[in-house]
Amino acid sequence: MQEGGWVTPVSMSGGTAFGPVTIDGAERMVCRFRSPGTFTLTDGNAPSARILVVGGGGAGGSFNPGAYGGGGGGAGGVRYIPSISLTAGTYPISVGDGGTGGNPWGSPKDGGTPAQPKGGGTSSIFNPGDGNSVPAITATGGNAGGTEPRANPTSEGNPSETLKSGTGSRYHCGGGGGAGASSPTPWQNGASGITLSGVGSPGDPWLPPAGNVFGGGGGGSSYKETDGNGSGGPGGGGDAPGGDGTEYTGGGGGGIGSPNGVGGDGGFGVVYVIIPKAEVGEANPGPGS
């Protein structure tokens, strides 16, 4: 907030606070949420914040006689807002869970749980309820949910291929869609996630093991896993057969075929709020992580 030409530093709290750290050549403060919580700003406004919201990844397809699973799980949606003005107040945070692998024989053959049908991940949301004049920023779990004009890119993700190959029992299933490339090559591999240098560099301690790449699709398996398996896409996608998506990346789980049966779980989502150090006087951790 400007007062007589001076910037009044704000206090930010919630999640786990990191910083100051250098991102894009400037010192910034980072608040990371790996579980639900509340982001709070006091003593002023933050006119040039960055927000990253990543939904939970979808689970990999699971073998089931009559269903023939094996496709890779789709990544959670990725919404990156490179610049947004936040006013003083509280902002609730929801963090999406990854989809649960598993598709036991029986009916219906959807796997997962009632809250996560067909192993889909759940959404992450910054500011559900649209308070403080900031409409909610939602990253859909394990899916692509249209465009967001405040985000860069505006698309939440890209679909997977719908192809399969082979004859008889040798069906090779496609990899999951991701936040980056729309057509993985070869297509049995999961689609790549999106690299976001604006949230940090690979190896930074507040980023997940996949670094600054989020939303990789899971690798596809085959009707019989011994007939071929794809790799997970960069950005947390799990390898087939049955590899889990990397936590806190929204990566999709790897698919699996006969005989083992259980697809990989999707990775948890995550939410980041990043504010220039010059605008922050204090950053305190809250109940989130």
C-alpha positions in Angstrom: 0.0 0.0 0.0 1.4 3.4 -0.9 1.5 6.1 1.8 3.3 9.3 0.8 5.5 7.5 -1.7 6.5 4.7 0.8 5.4 1.1 0.6 3.7 -0.2 3.8 4.9 -3.8 4.2 2.1 -6.4 4.7 2.1 -9.4 7.0 1.3 -12.8 5.3 0.5 -16.0 7.1 -0.8 -19.5 6.4 0.7 -22.7 5.0 4.4 -23.0 5.3 6.4 -19.8 4.8 9.7 -19.8 2.9 12.0 -16.9 2.0 13.2 -14.5 1.1 14.2 -16.5 -2.0 15.3 -15.3 -5.4 12.8 -16.0 -8.2 13.1 -14.2 -11.6 15.9 -12.0 -10.3 14.0 -10.6 -7.3 13.6 -11.6 -3.7 10.2 -13.1 -2.9 8.3 -14.7 0.0 6.5 -18.0 -0.6 3.6 -19.5 1.3 2.9 -23.2 0.3 -0.2 -25.1 1.1 -0.1 -28.9 0.9 -3.3 -29.3 3.0 -6.4 -27.1 3.5 -5.8 -23.8 5.4 -6.2 -20.0 5.2 -3.9 -17.4 3.7 -4.1 -14.1 5.6 -2.9 -10.6 4.6 -2.8 -7.8 7.2 -1.6 -4.2 7.4 -2.0 -3.5 3.7 -2.3 -4.9 0.2 -0.1 -7.0 -2.1 -0.5 -5.6 -5.6 1.8 -8.0 -7.5 1.2 -11.5 -6.0 1.6 -14.7 -7.9 -0.7 -17.7 -7.3 -0.3 -21.3 -8.4 -3.2 -23.7 -7.9 -2.7 -27.4 -8.8 -5.5 -30.0 -8.6 -5.1 -33.6 -7.5 -4.1 -36.0 -10.2 -6.3 -38.8 -11.5 -5.5 -42.5 -10.8 -4.2 -44.8 -13.4 -6.5 -47.3 -15.1 -6.8 -50.7 -13.4 -7.1 -54.1 -14.9 -10.7 -55.5 -14.7 -12.1 -58.4 -16.8 -14.7 -56.7 -18.9 -13.2 -53.3 -18.5 -9.6 -53.8 -19.6 -8.0 -50.9 -17.8 -4.4 -49.8 -18.4 -4.6 -46.1 -19.5 -2.6 -43.5 -17.6 -4.3 -41.1 -15.2 -4.9 -37.5 -16.3 -3.0 -34.9 -14.4 -4.7 -32.4 -12.1 -5.4 -29.0 -13.6 -2.8 -26.3 -13.3 -3.7 -22.6 -12.8 -0.8 -20.1 -12.7 -1.7 -16.5 -12.1 1.5 -14.5 -12.8 0.2 -11.2 -11.4 -2.8 -10.5 -9.2 -3.6 -7.8 -6.6 -4.6 -9.1 -3.2 -6.3 -6.9 -0.6 -5.9 -7.3 3.1 -8.1 -10.2 4.4 -8.4 -13.9 4.7 -8.4 -16.4 1.8 -9.5 -20.0 2.3 -7.4 -22.7 0.6 -8.6 -26.1 -0.5 -6.0 -28.7 -1.6 -7.1 -31.6 -3.8 -6.3 -35.2 -3.1 -5.1 -37.6 -5.8 -7.4 -40.2 -7.2 -7.3 -43.7 -5.6 -6.1 -46.6 -7.8 -8.0 -49.8 -7.8 -10.8 -51.3 -9.9 -11.9 -54.6 -8.4 -14.0 -57.1 -10.3 -17.7 -56.3 -9.8 -20.3 -53.8 -10.8 -20.0 -50.9 -11.2 -16.5 -51.0 -12.5 -15.5 -47.4 -11.5 -12.8 -48.0 -8.8 -11.9 -45.2 -6.5 -14.4 -43.9 -3.9 -17.8 -42.2 -4.2 -16.1 -38.9 -3.6 -13.6 -39.7 -6.4 -15.5 -41.6 -9.1 -13.4 -43.6 -11.5 -10.3 -42.6 -9.5 -10.5 -38.9 -10.3 -8.6 -36.4 -8.2 -10.3 -33.6 -6.4 -10.0 -29.9 -7.1 -7.8 -27.3 -5.4 -9.2 -23.9 -4.9 -7.8 -20.5 -3.9 -10.5 -18.4 -2.2 -13.6 -20.5 -2.6 -16.5 -18.2 -1.9 -15.1 -15.3 -3.9 -14.4 -13.1 -0.9 -12.2 -9.9 -0.9 -13.1 -9.1 -4.4 -11.0 -12.0 -5.8 -13.1 -14.6 -7.6 -12.1 -18.2 -6.8 -9.2 -19.7 -8.7 -10.0 -23.4 -9.3 -7.7 -26.2 -10.6 -9.9 -29.2 -11.4 -8.9 -32.6 -10.1 -7.7 -35.1 -12.8 -9.3 -33.3 -15.7 -9.2 -30.2 -17.9 -11.8 -27.6 -17.0 -11.7 -24.9 -19.6 -10.0 -21.5 -19.6 -9.2 -18.9 -17.0 -8.4 -15.4 -18.4 -6.2 -14.5 -15.4 -4.0 -17.5 -15.8 -0.9 -18.1 -18.1 -1.5 -20.2 -20.0 -5.3 -19.7 -20.0 -5.9 -23.4 -20.5 -6.0 -25.7 -17.5 -4.4 -28.6 -19.3 -4.6 -30.8 -22.4 -6.3 -34.1 -23.2 -4.6 -37.4 -23.8 -4.7 -39.4 -27.0 -7.6 -41.9 -27.4 -5.7 -44.4 -29.5 -4.9 -48.0 -28.7 -2.8 -50.4 -30.8 -2.3 -54.1 -31.2 -4.4 -57.0 -32.0 -6.1 -59.7 -30.0 -5.0 -59.3 -26.4 -2.1 -57.0 -27.2 -3.8 -53.7 -26.5 -1.5 -50.8 -25.7 -3.3 -48.1 -23.7 -2.6 -44.4 -23.9 -0.9 -42.2 -21.4 -2.8 -39.5 -19.4 -3.3 -35.9 -20.5 -1.2 -33.2 -18.8 -0.9 -29.5 -18.3 1.7 -29.0 -21.0 2.0 -30.9 -24.3 -1.2 -32.2 -25.7 0.2 -35.1 -27.7 2.8 -37.3 -25.9 5.3 -39.0 -28.1 5.1 -42.0 -28.1 1.5 -41.7 -27.1 1.7 -44.5 -24.5 3.8 -42.1 -22.4 2.0 -39.6 -20.2 1.8 -36.0 -21.5 4.2 -33.6 -20.0 3.4 -31.1 -17.4 4.1 -27.4 -17.5 7.3 -25.7 -16.4 6.7 -22.6 -14.3 9.9 -20.8 -13.6 7.9 -18.1 -11.9 7.5 -20.2 -8.8 11.1 -21.2 -8.3 14.0 -23.3 -9.7 14.5 -27.1 -9.6 16.0 -28.1 -6.3 14.4 -25.4 -4.3 13.3 -26.9 -0.9 9.7 -25.7 -1.1 9.1 -27.3 -4.5 8.1 -31.0 -4.9 10.7 -33.6 -6.1 9.6 -33.0 -9.7 10.9 -29.4 -9.3 9.0 -26.5 -11.0 7.1 -28.7 -13.4 3.5 -29.5 -12.5 0.7 -31.7 -14.0 2.4 -34.6 -15.8 0.1 -37.4 -17.1 0.5 -41.0 -16.0 2.0 -43.6 -18.3 -0.3 -46.1 -20.0 0.1 -49.8 -19.7 -1.4 -52.6 -21.8 -4.1 -55.2 -21.5 -1.2 -57.4 -20.4 1.4 -55.3 -18.7 4.1 -57.5 -20.2 3.2 -56.2 -23.6 4.4 -52.7 -23.0 4.3 -49.8 -20.6 4.7 -46.0 -20.9 6.6 -43.5 -18.8 4.9 -40.8 -16.7 5.1 -37.3 -18.1 7.6 -34.8 -16.6 5.8 -33.0 -13.8 5.0 -35.9 -11.5 3.3 -38.4 -13.8 3.6 -42.0 -12.5 5.2 -44.7 -14.7 3.3 -47.7 -15.8 2.7 -50.3 -14.6 1.0 -48.9 -11.5 3.4 -46.1 -10.4 1.9 -43.4 -8.2 1.9 -39.7 -9.3 4.4 -37.6 -7.4 2.9 -35.9 -4.4 2.1 -32.1 -4.6 2.5 -32.0 -8.3 -1.0 -33.1 -9.4 0.7 -35.9 -11.5 -1.5 -38.7 -12.8 -1.0 -42.3 -11.7 0.4 -45.0 -14.1 -2.0 -47.5 -15.6 -1.7 -51.3 -15.2 -2.9 -54.3 -17.0 -3.3 -58.0 -16.3 -2.5 -59.7 -13.9 -1.7 -57.3 -11.0 -4.8 -55.1 -11.4 -4.3 -51.9 -9.4 -3.5 -48.6 -11.1 -1.3 -46.0 -9.4 -2.7 -43.2 -7.2 -2.7 -39.6 -8.5 -0.5 -37.1 -6.7 -1.8 -34.5 -4.3 -2.4 -31.0 -5.5 -0.7 -27.9 -4.0 -1.3 -24.2 -3.7 1.4 -21.4 -3.6 1.1 -17.7 -2.9 4.2 -15.7 -3.8 4.7 -12.0 -3.0 7.8 -9.8 -3.6 9.9 -9.4 -0.4 9.7 -5.6 -0.9 5.9 -5.8 -0.2 6.2 -8.0 2.9 7.2 -7.1 6.4 6.5 -10.5 8.0 5.7 -14.0 6.9 4.4 -16.5 9.5 3.6 -20.2 9.1 0.0 -21.2 9.7 -1.8 -24.5 10.3 -1.4 -25.6 6.6 1.8 -27.0 5.1 
